[in-house]
Amino acid sequence: MLVFVVFGPVVDYLSVPRHPGLAAVLASGYLLAALLLFVFGRRGELRTQALVGVSIDLLFGILAIHALPVAGTGISLMLMFNIGAAALLLRTRYGLGIVLIAVAGLVGEFSWSVMAGEPDTRSLVEPVMFAIGYLAIATLTSVLGREMRESYNLAERRGAETAHLVEVNELIIRRLRTGVLLVDGDNHVRLANEAATLLLGDAGDGRRDLAIALPELSRRLAQWRSDGRSDENPLQIAPDQPEVVPRFTRLLAGSDQTLVFLDDTSLASRKAESLTLATLGRFSASLAHEIRNPLAAISYSVQLLEESHDIRPADRRLLEIIRQQGTRMNGIVENVLGLARREPAKPEHVELVSFTRHFIDDYQAGHPIELDSLRVTAGQPNIAVLVDPRQLHQVLTVLVHNALLYGRIPGEPARITVNVQIDKQLMPMVEVLDRGPGIPDRIAQQLFRPFFTTSSHGTGLGLYIARELCRANQAMLDFVPLPGGGGCFRIRFSAPTQPTKPPPTQERRGRTV
């Protein structure tokens, strides 16, 4: 506009500038400065650009007011917009500084004109009113600018927090053990988390159309969309993948996008097992009293019979077996209760070879094995471990009983060997080996799961309790298939604290536990 006033067609209708040469230089210089600021100023920070721009405006504007007194009022009014914009964009102290410079420039220019004796139709009231106006507009826009910056900073913080929450939600969804699929209205899979990708396997590899990747799941989704009913029967996605139960829900009300949750049935079964075990723990605590009462009566009756002199030696041996088994049953009840309450084991120094031999003698005395064979082998004469002898006795009872029951060729006697040795890592271990038909891999993977059994008469808790008792004693119980047929249940103990010989009472303890 300054160029238009100085060099435009309206110049003939205006008064002659006070300083024509200065007016031409100012108009040209101002235009050049504006172009340079427009070209290069956008590369810098907005506040820097505003500070430089308003400084140039004030410099050329006040000089233009002096050179063109006829346009001074208009230029002063236009500078009010520049000052207000600078106070809005800059910090408060910079905005007020710009206002003071503008007021000083207006008053200084007016004073210069008066002292120089140059003709001027303006009065002192005009620059004073403009100064007050500059202060008012700068104060107002400065307050607005401060609130705007605070709102901007708050929005940035909220945006960063929201972005962080979105990342956390995405991470949670990706790491969910439940498979999640996002299917649009065209039956295309838009998103799939890690669990869903693992469940889909090859079916989801590069195939985004649900009808092609998983036709049965697509059929169930179409049925749910049509009548709202969902088929909750397990779905086998692939032969080598676990069964899943699909659940459907809309992403948003009225949206055609559907979230598909693929619940792994094995996870659900493990949750049910955990609940069942918790219930079993509470049940065993209430049942212990009922079991111990008849056991106490049996034990008391046996003691009375043993005091009789009319008992034959063979019957007295039977009474001894009853007393031993009653004591052992009471120990089993205590171990189950300790397992349910997660009570720690009470380890002692045990000499494995002697302990195992006494265990076999006690087992054969209380469980006639007829034509079956049960023997002990040892790699060394003495192997010391730190273990709870009562719990070890219970574990060996479970393993030997299972070996005699299942580790045999049909029609042939069982051949069971309990081997005590030290492995290559110098860790003591006990192996219960049989020469039976072996255990298939699909069953071996589930042997130690609670309530898993292949027998119609079993409870599926024996091996589970045995492994838990081993873990309570810092030992590991695993199944190892034998190359020539048969199976091996291996108890691997932690290294003994010191390789001591068995204490004097060890032999007696091994016989009476």
C-alpha positions as CSV (number, residue, x, y, z in Angstrom):
1,M,0.0,0.0,0.0
2,L,2.9,2.3,0.7
3,V,4.3,1.7,-2.8
4,F,0.8,2.3,-4.2
5,V,0.6,5.6,-2.4
6,V,4.1,6.8,-3.5
7,F,4.2,5.5,-7.1
8,G,0.6,4.7,-7.9
9,P,-2.0,6.8,-9.9
10,V,-3.4,8.4,-6.7
11,V,-0.1,10.3,-6.2
12,D,-1.6,13.2,-8.2
13,Y,-4.5,13.5,-5.8
14,L,-2.4,13.6,-2.7
15,S,-0.4,16.4,-1.2
16,V,3.3,16.5,-2.1
17,P,5.3,14.4,0.3
18,R,7.4,16.2,2.9
19,H,10.4,14.3,1.8
20,P,9.8,12.7,-1.7
21,G,13.2,11.1,-2.0
22,L,12.9,9.5,1.5
23,A,9.3,8.4,0.6
24,A,10.5,6.6,-2.6
25,V,13.4,4.9,-0.8
26,L,11.2,3.8,2.1
27,A,8.6,2.4,-0.2
28,S,11.1,0.4,-2.3
29,G,13.1,-0.8,0.8
30,Y,9.9,-1.8,2.6
31,L,8.7,-3.8,-0.4
32,L,12.1,-5.5,-0.7
33,A,12.2,-6.3,3.0
34,A,8.7,-7.7,2.9
35,L,9.6,-10.0,-0.1
36,L,12.8,-11.2,1.7
37,L,10.8,-11.9,4.8
38,F,8.2,-13.7,2.9
39,V,10.7,-15.9,1.1
40,F,13.2,-16.7,3.9
41,G,11.2,-16.0,7.0
42,R,9.0,-19.1,6.7
43,R,12.0,-21.3,7.2
44,G,12.5,-19.9,10.7
45,E,10.5,-20.1,13.9
46,L,7.2,-18.2,13.9
47,R,8.1,-16.1,17.0
48,T,11.4,-15.0,15.4
49,Q,9.6,-14.2,12.2
50,A,7.0,-12.1,14.0
51,L,9.6,-10.2,16.0
52,V,11.7,-9.4,12.9
53,G,8.6,-8.6,10.9
54,V,7.0,-6.2,13.4
55,S,10.4,-4.5,14.0
56,I,10.6,-3.8,10.2
57,D,7.0,-2.6,10.2
58,L,7.7,-0.1,13.0
59,L,10.9,1.1,11.5
60,F,9.5,1.8,8.0
61,G,6.1,2.8,9.3
62,I,7.3,5.6,11.6
63,L,9.7,6.9,8.9
64,A,6.9,6.8,6.4
65,I,4.7,8.8,8.7
66,H,7.4,11.5,8.8
67,A,7.9,11.4,5.0
68,L,4.2,11.3,4.2
69,P,2.3,13.3,6.9
70,V,-0.9,13.1,4.8
71,A,-0.9,9.3,5.2
72,G,0.3,9.3,8.7
73,T,-3.1,8.6,10.3
74,G,-3.7,5.6,8.0
75,I,-0.2,4.2,8.6
76,S,-0.7,4.6,12.4
77,L,-4.0,2.7,12.2
78,M,-2.4,-0.1,10.1
79,L,0.5,-0.4,12.6
80,M,-2.1,-1.2,15.3
81,F,-2.8,-4.5,13.6
82,N,0.9,-5.3,13.4
83,I,1.4,-4.5,17.1
84,G,-1.7,-6.5,18.1
85,A,-0.5,-9.5,16.1
86,A,3.0,-9.3,17.6
87,A,1.6,-9.2,21.1
88,L,-0.5,-12.2,20.3
89,L,2.3,-14.3,18.9
90,L,5.2,-13.2,21.2
91,R,5.7,-13.6,24.9
92,T,4.2,-10.9,27.1
93,R,7.5,-9.1,27.7
94,Y,8.4,-9.0,24.0
95,G,4.9,-7.8,23.1
96,L,5.0,-4.9,25.7
97,G,8.5,-4.0,24.5
98,I,7.2,-3.7,20.9
99,V,4.4,-1.4,22.2
100,L,6.9,0.8,24.1
101,I,9.0,1.1,20.9
102,A,6.0,2.0,18.8
103,V,4.8,4.6,21.3
104,A,8.3,6.1,21.6
105,G,8.6,6.1,17.8
106,L,5.3,8.0,17.3
107,V,6.0,10.5,20.1
108,G,9.6,10.9,18.9
109,E,8.6,11.4,15.3
110,F,6.0,14.1,16.3
111,S,8.5,15.8,18.5
112,W,11.2,15.7,15.8
113,S,8.7,17.4,13.3
114,V,7.8,20.1,15.8
115,M,11.4,20.8,16.8
116,A,12.5,20.9,13.1
117,G,9.8,23.4,12.4
118,E,8.3,21.3,9.6
119,P,4.7,22.0,8.7
120,D,2.3,19.4,10.2
121,T,-1.5,19.5,10.6
122,R,-1.5,16.9,13.4
123,S,-1.8,17.8,17.1
124,L,-0.1,16.1,20.1
125,V,-3.5,14.5,20.9
126,E,-3.2,12.1,17.9
127,P,0.0,10.3,18.8
128,V,-1.1,10.1,22.4
129,M,-4.4,8.5,21.4
130,F,-2.6,6.1,19.2
131,A,-0.2,5.2,22.0
132,I,-3.1,4.5,24.3
133,G,-4.7,2.4,21.6
134,Y,-1.5,0.5,21.0
135,L,-1.2,-0.3,24.8
136,A,-4.9,-1.4,24.9
137,I,-4.7,-3.7,21.9
138,A,-1.3,-5.1,23.0
139,T,-2.6,-5.8,26.5
140,L,-5.8,-7.6,25.1
141,T,-4.0,-9.7,22.5
142,S,-1.2,-10.5,25.0
143,V,-3.7,-12.0,27.4
144,L,-5.3,-13.9,24.5
145,G,-1.9,-15.1,23.3
146,R,-1.0,-16.3,26.8
147,E,-4.2,-18.3,27.1
148,M,-3.7,-19.6,23.5
149,R,-0.2,-20.8,24.3
150,E,-1.4,-22.4,27.5
151,S,-4.2,-24.2,25.6
152,Y,-1.7,-25.2,22.9
153,N,0.7,-26.6,25.5
154,L,-2.1,-28.4,27.2
155,A,-3.3,-29.8,23.9
156,E,0.2,-31.0,23.2
157,R,0.5,-32.8,26.5
158,R,-2.9,-34.3,26.1
159,G,-2.0,-35.4,22.6
160,A,1.2,-37.0,23.8
161,E,-0.6,-38.8,26.6
162,T,-3.3,-39.9,24.2
163,A,-0.7,-41.2,21.7
164,H,1.0,-43.0,24.6
165,L,-2.3,-44.6,25.7
166,V,-2.9,-45.6,22.1
167,E,0.5,-47.3,21.9
168,V,-0.2,-49.0,25.2
169,N,-3.6,-50.2,24.1
170,E,-2.1,-51.5,20.8
171,L,0.6,-53.3,22.7
172,I,-2.0,-54.8,25.1
173,I,-4.1,-55.9,22.2
174,R,-1.1,-57.3,20.4
175,R,0.1,-59.2,23.4
176,L,-3.4,-60.5,24.4
177,R,-3.5,-64.3,24.7
178,T,-6.9,-64.1,23.1
179,G,-6.8,-63.8,19.3
180,V,-8.5,-60.6,18.0
181,L,-9.5,-59.9,14.4
182,L,-11.0,-56.8,12.9
183,V,-13.3,-57.7,10.0
184,D,-14.9,-55.0,7.8
185,G,-18.3,-55.2,6.1
186,D,-16.7,-56.8,3.0
187,N,-15.4,-59.7,5.1
188,H,-11.8,-58.5,4.8
189,V,-9.5,-58.9,7.8
190,R,-8.1,-55.5,8.5
191,L,-6.2,-56.1,11.7
192,A,-5.0,-59.2,13.6
193,N,-3.0,-59.4,16.8
194,E,-0.1,-61.8,17.5
195,A,-2.3,-64.4,19.1
196,A,-4.7,-64.4,16.2
197,T,-1.8,-64.6,13.7
198,L,-0.4,-67.6,15.6
199,L,-3.9,-69.3,15.7
200,L,-4.5,-68.6,12.0
201,G,-1.1,-70.0,11.0
202,D,-0.9,-70.7,7.2
203,A,-4.6,-69.8,6.9
204,G,-3.9,-66.2,7.5
205,D,-0.7,-65.9,5.6
206,G,-1.3,-63.2,3.0
207,R,-5.1,-63.9,2.7
208,R,-7.1,-60.9,3.8
209,D,-10.5,-62.3,2.7
210,L,-12.0,-64.2,5.6
211,A,-14.2,-66.4,3.4
212,I,-11.0,-67.7,1.7
213,A,-8.8,-67.9,4.8
214,L,-11.3,-69.4,7.2
215,P,-14.6,-70.4,5.5
216,E,-16.2,-71.9,8.7
217,L,-15.4,-68.7,10.7
218,S,-16.8,-66.6,7.9
219,R,-20.0,-68.7,7.9
220,R,-20.4,-68.2,11.6
221,L,-19.8,-64.5,11.3
222,A,-22.5,-64.2,8.5
223,Q,-24.9,-66.1,10.7
224,W,-24.2,-63.8,13.7
225,R,-24.7,-60.7,11.5
226,S,-28.0,-62.0,10.2
227,D,-29.8,-63.2,13.3
228,G,-27.5,-62.3,16.2
229,R,-26.9,-66.0,17.2
230,S,-23.4,-67.2,17.7
231,D,-22.2,-70.9,17.4
232,E,-20.2,-71.5,20.5
233,N,-18.9,-75.0,19.5
234,P,-15.1,-75.2,19.3
235,L,-13.6,-74.5,15.9
236,Q,-10.5,-76.3,14.6
237,I,-8.7,-73.7,12.4
238,A,-5.8,-76.1,11.4
239,P,-4.8,-79.6,12.3
240,D,-1.8,-78.5,14.2
241,Q,-3.6,-75.6,16.0
242,P,-5.6,-75.7,19.2
243,E,-9.4,-75.4,19.0
244,V,-10.9,-71.9,19.5
245,V,-14.3,-70.6,20.3
246,P,-15.2,-67.5,18.3
247,R,-17.1,-64.5,19.8
248,F,-18.3,-61.5,17.8
249,T,-19.1,-57.9,18.7
250,R,-19.5,-54.7,16.7
251,L,-16.7,-52.2,16.9
252,L,-19.1,-49.3,17.2
253,A,-22.9,-49.0,17.2
254,G,-24.1,-49.0,13.6
255,S,-20.7,-49.8,12.2
256,D,-20.1,-52.6,9.7
257,Q,-16.8,-53.5,11.3
258,T,-16.7,-56.5,13.6
259,L,-14.3,-57.6,16.3
260,V,-13.8,-61.4,16.4
261,F,-12.3,-62.8,19.6
262,L,-10.8,-66.3,19.2
263,D,-10.7,-67.9,22.7
264,D,-8.2,-70.7,22.9
265,T,-10.0,-73.7,24.5
266,S,-6.8,-74.9,26.1
267,L,-6.5,-71.6,28.0
268,A,-10.1,-72.0,29.2
269,S,-9.5,-75.5,30.2
270,R,-6.4,-74.5,32.2
271,K,-8.4,-71.8,33.9
272,A,-11.0,-74.4,34.8
273,E,-8.3,-76.7,36.1
274,S,-7.0,-73.9,38.3
275,L,-10.4,-73.3,39.7
276,T,-10.9,-77.0,40.3
277,L,-7.6,-77.2,42.1
278,A,-8.5,-74.3,44.3
279,T,-11.8,-76.0,45.0
280,L,-9.9,-79.2,45.7
281,G,-7.7,-77.5,48.2
282,R,-10.6,-76.1,50.1
283,F,-12.4,-79.5,49.9
284,S,-9.3,-81.4,51.1
285,A,-9.0,-79.1,54.1
286,S,-12.6,-79.9,55.1
287,L,-12.2,-83.6,54.3
288,A,-9.0,-84.1,56.2
289,H,-10.8,-84.2,59.5
290,E,-13.2,-86.9,58.2
291,I,-10.4,-89.0,56.9
292,R,-8.2,-88.8,60.0
293,N,-11.0,-89.9,62.3
294,P,-11.3,-93.4,60.8
295,L,-7.5,-93.6,60.4
296,A,-7.1,-92.9,64.1
297,A,-9.7,-95.6,64.9
298,I,-7.9,-98.1,62.6
299,S,-4.5,-97.3,64.2
300,Y,-5.9,-97.6,67.7
301,S,-7.5,-100.9,66.9
302,V,-4.3,-102.3,65.4
303,Q,-2.4,-101.3,68.5
304,L,-4.9,-103.2,70.7
305,L,-4.7,-106.2,68.5
306,E,-0.9,-106.2,68.5
307,E,-1.0,-106.3,72.3
308,S,-3.0,-109.6,72.2
309,H,-1.0,-112.8,72.7
310,D,-3.4,-114.9,70.7
311,I,-2.4,-113.4,67.3
312,R,-0.5,-115.8,65.0
313,P,2.8,-114.6,63.5
314,A,1.3,-114.4,60.0
315,D,-1.6,-112.3,61.2
316,R,0.7,-110.1,63.2
317,R,2.6,-109.4,60.0
318,L,-0.7,-108.3,58.4
319,L,-1.4,-106.0,61.4
320,E,2.0,-104.5,60.9
321,I,1.2,-103.8,57.2
322,I,-2.2,-102.2,58.2
323,R,-0.4,-100.0,60.7
324,Q,2.2,-99.0,58.2
325,Q,-0.3,-98.2,55.4
326,G,-2.5,-96.3,57.9
327,T,0.5,-94.2,58.8
328,R,1.4,-93.7,55.1
329,M,-2.2,-92.7,54.3
330,N,-2.1,-90.1,57.0
331,G,1.1,-88.8,55.5
332,I,-0.5,-88.6,52.1
333,V,-3.3,-86.5,53.5
334,E,-0.9,-84.2,55.1
335,N,1.1,-83.8,51.9
336,V,-2.1,-83.0,49.9
337,L,-3.0,-80.5,52.5
338,G,0.5,-79.0,52.4
339,L,0.3,-78.8,48.6
340,A,-3.1,-77.1,48.7
341,R,-1.8,-74.6,51.3
342,R,1.6,-74.3,49.5
343,E,3.4,-75.3,52.7
344,P,7.2,-75.7,52.2
345,A,8.8,-79.1,52.3
346,K,10.9,-80.2,55.3
347,P,14.1,-81.4,53.7
348,E,16.6,-83.7,55.4
349,H,19.9,-85.3,54.4
350,V,18.9,-88.6,52.8
351,E,21.2,-91.3,51.4
352,L,19.3,-92.2,48.1
353,V,20.6,-95.7,47.6
354,S,19.7,-97.0,51.0
355,F,16.4,-95.1,51.1
356,T,15.4,-96.5,47.7
357,R,16.2,-100.1,48.8
358,H,14.1,-99.7,52.0
359,F,11.3,-98.2,49.9
360,I,11.2,-101.2,47.6
361,D,11.2,-103.6,50.6
362,D,8.3,-101.7,52.2
363,Y,6.4,-101.5,48.9
364,Q,6.7,-105.3,48.2
365,A,5.6,-106.0,51.8
366,G,2.5,-103.9,51.4
367,H,1.7,-104.6,47.8
368,P,2.2,-108.2,46.6
369,I,3.5,-108.0,43.1
370,E,3.3,-111.7,42.3
371,L,5.1,-112.5,39.1
372,D,6.2,-108.9,38.4
373,S,9.8,-107.9,39.2
374,L,10.8,-104.7,41.1
375,R,14.5,-104.1,41.7
376,V,17.0,-101.4,42.5
377,T,20.2,-100.5,40.7
378,A,22.7,-97.9,41.8
379,G,25.7,-96.3,40.0
380,Q,27.4,-95.5,43.3
381,P,27.2,-97.0,46.8
382,N,26.3,-93.7,48.5
383,I,24.5,-90.7,47.0
384,A,23.4,-87.9,49.3
385,V,20.6,-85.5,48.6
386,L,18.6,-82.9,50.5
387,V,14.9,-83.8,50.3
388,D,11.8,-84.4,52.5
389,P,11.8,-88.2,52.9
390,R,8.0,-88.4,53.4
391,Q,7.3,-86.6,50.2
392,L,9.9,-88.5,48.3
393,H,8.4,-91.7,49.5
394,Q,5.0,-90.6,48.2
395,V,6.4,-89.6,44.8
396,L,8.1,-93.0,44.4
397,T,4.9,-94.8,45.5
398,V,3.0,-93.0,42.7
399,L,5.7,-93.7,40.0
400,V,6.2,-97.4,40.9
401,H,2.4,-98.0,41.2
402,N,1.9,-96.4,37.7
403,A,4.8,-98.4,36.3
404,L,3.4,-101.7,37.6
405,L,-0.1,-100.8,36.4
406,Y,0.6,-99.4,32.9
407,G,4.3,-100.3,32.1
408,R,3.8,-103.8,31.0
409,I,3.3,-105.7,27.8
410,P,-0.2,-107.2,27.8
411,G,-0.1,-110.8,29.0
412,E,3.5,-110.5,30.4
413,P,4.8,-109.6,33.9
414,A,6.0,-106.1,34.5
415,R,9.7,-105.5,34.9
416,I,10.3,-102.3,36.9
417,T,13.8,-100.9,37.7
418,V,14.5,-98.1,40.1
419,N,17.9,-96.7,39.1
420,V,19.8,-94.3,41.4
421,Q,22.8,-92.5,39.9
422,I,24.5,-89.2,39.3
423,D,24.3,-87.7,35.8
424,K,26.9,-85.9,33.8
425,Q,26.2,-82.6,35.5
426,L,26.9,-84.3,38.9
427,M,23.2,-84.0,39.8
428,P,21.7,-86.9,41.8
429,M,18.7,-88.5,40.2
430,V,16.3,-91.5,40.6
431,E,14.7,-93.1,37.5
432,V,11.7,-95.5,37.5
433,L,12.0,-97.5,34.3
434,D,9.6,-100.0,32.8
435,R,9.8,-102.2,29.7
436,G,6.2,-101.7,28.7
437,P,4.7,-100.4,25.4
438,G,5.7,-96.8,26.1
439,I,3.5,-93.6,26.1
440,P,2.5,-91.8,22.8
441,D,3.8,-88.3,22.4
442,R,0.3,-86.7,22.4
443,I,-0.4,-88.3,25.8
444,A,3.2,-87.7,27.2
445,Q,2.7,-83.9,26.7
446,Q,-0.3,-84.0,29.1
447,L,0.9,-86.5,31.7
448,F,1.4,-84.0,34.5
449,R,-1.7,-82.0,33.9
450,P,-4.2,-82.3,36.8
451,F,-7.2,-84.5,36.2
452,F,-5.7,-85.9,33.0
453,T,-6.0,-89.7,32.9
454,T,-6.4,-92.5,30.4
455,S,-7.9,-94.8,33.0
456,S,-11.6,-95.0,33.8
457,H,-10.6,-95.6,37.5
458,G,-7.9,-92.9,37.9
459,T,-8.3,-89.4,39.2
460,G,-5.5,-87.8,37.1
461,L,-3.9,-86.2,40.3
462,G,-1.1,-88.7,41.0
463,L,1.5,-87.4,38.6
464,Y,0.5,-83.8,39.1
465,I,0.9,-84.1,42.9
466,A,4.2,-86.0,42.4
467,R,5.6,-83.2,40.2
468,E,4.4,-80.5,42.6
469,L,6.1,-82.4,45.5
470,C,9.3,-82.6,43.6
471,R,9.2,-78.8,42.8
472,A,8.6,-78.2,46.5
473,N,11.9,-80.0,47.1
474,Q,13.8,-78.1,44.4
475,A,13.7,-81.2,42.1
476,M,12.4,-81.9,38.7
477,L,10.2,-84.8,37.6
478,D,10.0,-85.5,33.8
479,F,9.0,-88.3,31.5
480,V,11.8,-89.6,29.2
481,P,10.8,-92.2,26.5
482,L,13.3,-95.1,26.1
483,P,14.6,-95.9,22.6
484,G,14.1,-99.6,22.9
485,G,10.5,-99.3,24.2
486,G,9.1,-98.5,27.6
487,G,9.2,-95.4,29.7
488,C,11.3,-93.6,32.3
489,F,10.1,-91.1,35.0
490,R,13.2,-89.2,36.1
491,I,13.5,-87.3,39.4
492,R,16.5,-84.9,39.1
493,F,17.5,-83.4,42.4
494,S,19.5,-80.2,43.1
495,A,23.1,-80.7,44.2
496,P,23.4,-81.7,47.8
497,T,24.8,-79.1,50.3
498,Q,27.4,-81.6,51.4
499,P,28.1,-85.2,50.4
500,T,27.5,-86.7,53.9
501,K,26.9,-90.3,54.8
502,P,23.4,-91.1,56.0
503,P,22.8,-90.4,59.7
504,P,22.4,-93.4,62.1
505,T,18.6,-93.2,62.1
506,Q,18.3,-93.0,58.3
507,E,17.8,-96.8,57.9
508,R,15.1,-96.9,60.5
509,R,13.4,-93.8,59.0
510,G,13.4,-95.4,55.5
511,R,11.6,-98.4,56.9
512,T,8.9,-96.7,58.9
513,V,7.8,-93.7,56.8
